[in-house]
Amino acid sequence: MKHNIKITLLLLGMFFITQLIGLFVVNQYSPEIIQVEDSEGNLVNMTSYNLPYNMDPPQNIDPKNTLVAIMIAIVIAVTLMFVLMKYQAEVILRIWFFTVVTLAIGITINSLFLHWSYGSLIAILLALPIAYIKIFKRNIIVHNLTELIIYPGIASIFVPILNLWTVVLLLIFISLYDMYAVWHAGFMQKMAKYQIQKLKVFSGFFVPYLGKKERELISQAKMSKSKKLKEKKVKVSVAILGGGDVVFPIILAGVVLRSLGLAQAISISIGATIALACLFWLSKKGKFYPAMPFITAGCFLGLGIAYLI
């Protein structure tokens, strides 16, 4: 996206800020050992992450099984999305988006209220109107601001149920899927266009902008008295970054945060951001690119540095 440096910097800035917010939220939900009574009245130790809305993972969950379940869930979710798109079930899709967005924002906001009475209730009451405006009242500023707090909430659910190597395998799987979806099948482009044009909701950062020719045309229309020129349509370009491209680096960074430390986790975020910047620099206007292979490469570079710190 070298043709528009301002848009590039804006997307990179939102991406990196989301990574940092994600590390904060994941850290807020750090595991704690608590004692609870079992069915026989004995005290047993349990690991609690204090995730609200019954999102705490089961005890002694196997990350390998979790990885397989996540992969299957992704395939099912994409298939269901296309079925609903085929039958133009916009209402169902909006309700689906609204539910996910509300829970994700609620989890992020709740990380600020962990020690408050009714903190999770306050969080969800704040999340509901925000999600409603985002999904049902289209506003570009609200859309992008809410994206900053959606993916940290989603990542905080997945970090406790994965370990370092399962996340690495997950990133490789997602990268291969992304390359196939964009370069071979082309259904990622169809999904993005459907969300933007029909559903009026997009899962990711979304920045419309005018090219040089379009800005000149608007300028001429303002100065001209020609009615035909004033009524001429102007094509608005759109820079987008999918939600998956944002959330998966947070998941890896969150796992690294718990296993290696904060500096090492930040190296993942920096590596992912640099890789995304390289993609933007190499990309050409009007073309779709799979971002995950680049971001994954940046994450792995950051992971290598993390082990050297």
C-alpha positions in Angstrom: 0.0 0.0 0.0 2.9 2.3 -0.8 0.6 4.5 -2.8 -0.9 5.9 0.4 1.5 6.2 3.3 -1.1 7.8 5.7 -3.5 4.9 5.3 -0.6 2.5 5.7 0.5 4.1 8.9 -3.0 4.3 10.3 -3.6 0.5 9.7 -0.2 -0.3 11.2 -0.9 1.9 14.2 -4.3 0.3 14.9 -2.8 -3.2 14.4 0.1 -2.6 16.9 -2.1 -0.8 19.5 -4.5 -3.8 19.4 -1.6 -6.1 20.0 -0.6 -4.1 23.1 -4.1 -4.0 24.4 -4.3 -7.7 23.8 -1.2 -8.3 26.0 -2.8 -6.2 28.7 -6.1 -8.1 28.7 -4.4 -11.5 28.6 -2.2 -10.5 31.5 -5.3 -9.4 33.4 -6.7 -12.9 33.1 -3.5 -14.6 34.4 -4.2 -18.0 35.9 -4.7 -18.3 39.7 -4.8 -21.4 41.9 -8.0 -21.4 44.0 -9.4 -24.0 46.3 -12.9 -25.3 45.9 -15.0 -28.1 47.4 -15.6 -31.2 45.3 -18.8 -33.3 45.4 -17.5 -35.1 48.5 -16.7 -31.9 50.4 -13.0 -32.1 50.0 -10.9 -29.1 49.1 -9.2 -29.4 45.7 -6.9 -27.0 43.8 -8.3 -25.5 40.6 -6.8 -23.1 38.0 -9.0 -20.1 37.4 -8.5 -17.4 34.8 -11.4 -15.2 36.1 -12.9 -15.1 32.6 -16.5 -13.9 32.7 -19.6 -15.4 31.2 -18.5 -19.0 31.9 -15.6 -18.7 29.5 -13.1 -20.3 31.8 -11.7 -23.4 30.1 -12.2 -26.9 31.6 -9.5 -28.2 34.0 -6.6 -30.2 32.5 -7.5 -29.5 28.9 -5.2 -31.0 26.3 -3.8 -28.3 23.9 -3.4 -30.9 21.2 -7.1 -31.7 21.3 -7.9 -28.0 21.5 -5.8 -27.3 18.3 -7.8 -30.0 16.3 -11.1 -28.6 17.7 -10.1 -25.0 16.7 -9.2 -26.1 13.1 -12.5 -28.0 12.7 -14.4 -25.0 14.2 -12.8 -22.6 11.6 -13.8 -24.9 8.7 -17.3 -25.2 10.1 -17.6 -21.4 10.7 -16.4 -20.5 7.1 -18.8 -23.1 5.6 -21.7 -21.8 7.7 -20.8 -18.2 6.6 -21.0 -19.2 2.9 -24.3 -21.0 3.4 -25.8 -18.0 5.1 -24.4 -15.7 2.4 -25.8 -17.9 -0.4 -29.3 -17.6 1.1 -28.8 -13.9 2.0 -29.5 -14.5 5.6 -28.3 -11.0 6.6 -30.4 -10.9 9.8 -28.9 -14.1 11.1 -25.4 -13.0 10.2 -25.9 -9.7 12.0 -27.2 -11.4 15.1 -24.1 -13.7 14.9 -21.7 -10.8 14.6 -23.6 -8.9 17.3 -23.3 -11.8 19.8 -19.6 -12.3 19.2 -18.8 -8.6 19.3 -20.8 -8.1 22.5 -19.0 -11.0 24.3 -15.6 -10.0 23.1 -16.0 -6.3 24.1 -17.5 -7.4 27.4 -14.5 -9.6 28.2 -12.1 -6.8 27.3 -13.9 -4.2 29.4 -14.3 -6.7 32.3 -10.5 -7.0 32.5 -10.7 -3.5 34.0 -13.3 -4.5 36.6 -11.9 -7.9 37.8 -12.1 -6.9 41.5 -15.4 -5.0 41.3 -18.7 -6.4 42.5 -20.9 -7.0 39.5 -17.9 -6.1 37.3 -18.9 -8.6 34.5 -22.5 -7.2 34.5 -21.2 -3.6 34.2 -18.9 -4.7 31.4 -21.7 -6.4 29.4 -24.1 -3.5 29.9 -21.4 -1.2 28.4 -20.7 -3.6 25.6 -24.3 -4.0 24.4 -24.8 -0.4 23.2 -21.3 -0.3 21.7 -21.9 -3.5 19.8 -25.4 -2.3 18.7 -23.9 0.9 17.2 -21.2 -1.1 15.5 -23.4 -3.7 13.9 -26.7 -1.9 13.2 -25.6 1.8 13.0 -22.8 2.0 10.5 -20.1 4.4 11.7 -16.6 4.1 10.4 -15.0 5.7 13.6 -17.0 3.4 16.0 -16.2 0.4 13.8 -12.4 0.9 13.9 -12.3 1.9 17.6 -14.3 -1.2 18.6 -11.9 -3.4 16.6 -9.2 -2.3 19.0 -11.0 -4.0 21.9 -12.7 -7.0 20.2 -9.7 -9.1 19.4 -8.0 -8.8 22.8 -11.2 -10.3 24.3 -11.3 -13.1 21.8 -7.6 -13.9 22.3 -8.0 -14.1 26.0 -10.3 -17.1 25.5 -7.9 -19.0 23.4 -4.6 -18.3 25.2 -5.4 -20.5 28.3 -6.2 -23.6 26.1 -3.2 -23.5 23.9 0.6 -23.9 24.4 3.5 -22.5 22.4 3.8 -25.3 19.9 0.1 -25.7 19.2 -0.1 -22.0 18.5 2.8 -22.3 16.1 1.0 -25.1 14.3 -2.2 -23.1 14.3 -0.5 -20.1 12.7 1.0 -22.4 10.0 -2.5 -23.9 9.4 -4.1 -20.4 9.2 -1.4 -19.2 6.8 -1.9 -22.1 4.4 -5.6 -21.6 4.6 -5.2 -17.9 3.9 -3.1 -18.5 0.8 -5.5 -21.0 -0.5 -8.5 -18.8 0.2 -7.1 -15.7 -1.5 -4.8 -17.0 -4.2 -6.6 -20.1 -5.3 -10.2 -20.3 -4.3 -10.8 -16.6 -4.1 -13.6 -16.9 -1.5 -11.9 -14.6 1.0 -12.4 -11.7 -1.4 -16.1 -12.8 -1.9 -16.6 -12.9 1.8 -15.0 -9.4 2.4 -17.1 -7.9 -0.5 -20.3 -9.4 0.8 -19.7 -8.2 4.4 -18.9 -4.6 3.1 -21.5 -4.3 0.4 -24.4 -6.4 1.6 -24.0 -7.0 5.3 -22.6 -3.5 6.0 -20.4 -5.1 8.6 -16.8 -6.1 8.3 -14.7 -8.2 10.7 -11.5 -6.2 10.6 -10.1 -2.8 10.2 -11.8 -0.8 7.4 -10.5 2.5 6.1 -12.1 4.2 3.1 -10.0 6.8 1.3 -9.9 8.8 -2.0 -7.1 8.5 -4.5 -5.4 11.4 -6.2 -7.8 11.5 -9.2 -10.9 11.3 -7.0 -9.7 14.1 -4.8 -9.0 16.2 -7.9 -12.5 15.4 -9.3 -14.2 16.5 -6.0 -12.1 19.7 -6.0 -13.2 20.5 -9.6 -16.8 19.7 -8.8 -16.8 22.2 -5.9 -15.4 24.9 -8.1 -17.5 24.2 -11.1 -21.0 25.3 -11.8 -21.7 22.3 -14.0 -24.5 20.2 -12.6 -23.3 17.1 -14.5 -19.9 17.3 -12.9 -21.3 17.8 -9.4 -23.5 14.7 -9.8 -20.7 12.5 -11.1 -20.0 9.5 -8.9 -16.6 9.2 -7.2 -15.1 5.8 -6.6 -14.0 5.4 -2.9 -11.1 3.0 -2.3 -11.0 0.8 0.8 -8.0 -0.4 2.8 -8.9 -3.5 4.9 -7.2 -5.8 7.3 -9.1 -8.9 8.4 -9.8 -9.7 12.0 -8.0 -13.0 11.9 -4.8 -11.2 10.8 -5.1 -9.2 14.1 -6.2 -11.8 16.6 -3.8 -14.7 15.9 -0.6 -12.7 16.7 -2.2 -11.7 20.0 -2.8 -15.4 20.8 0.8 -16.3 20.2 2.1 -13.2 22.1 -0.3 -14.0 25.0 1.1 -17.6 25.2 4.6 -16.2 25.1 3.8 -13.7 27.7 2.8 -16.5 30.2 5.7 -18.8 29.3 8.6 -16.4 28.7 7.7 -12.8 29.8 6.6 -9.4 28.7 9.6 -8.3 26.7 9.5 -11.6 24.7 5.8 -11.2 24.1 6.3 -7.6 22.8 8.9 -8.9 20.4 6.1 -11.1 18.8 4.0 -8.0 18.4 6.8 -6.0 16.9 7.8 -8.8 14.5 4.1 -9.1 13.3 3.8 -5.4 12.8 7.1 -5.2 10.8 6.0 -8.1 8.6 2.6 -6.4 8.0 4.5 -3.2 7.0 6.5 -5.2 4.5 3.3 -6.6 3.0 1.8 -3.1 2.7 5.0 -1.9 1.0 4.9 -4.7 -1.5 1.2 -4.7 -2.2 -0.5 -3.1 -5.2 -3.7 -1.1 -5.2 -6.8 -3.1 -6.0 -5.4 -6.5 -5.2 -6.1 -8.9 -2.4 -3.2 -10.4 -0.5 -3.1 -13.2 2.2 -1.7 -11.3 5.2 -1.3 -14.3 7.5 1.8 -15.8 5.8 3.6 -12.5 6.2 2.4 -12.0 9.7 3.3 -15.5 10.7 6.8 -15.1 9.4 7.1 -11.9 11.5 5.7 -13.7 14.5 8.3 -16.5 14.1 11.1 -14.0 13.7 9.9 -12.3 16.9 9.7 -15.8 18.6 13.3 -16.5 17.6 14.4 -13.1 19.1 12.3 -13.9 22.2 14.4 -17.0 22.9 17.6 -14.9 22.6 16.4 -12.2 25.0 
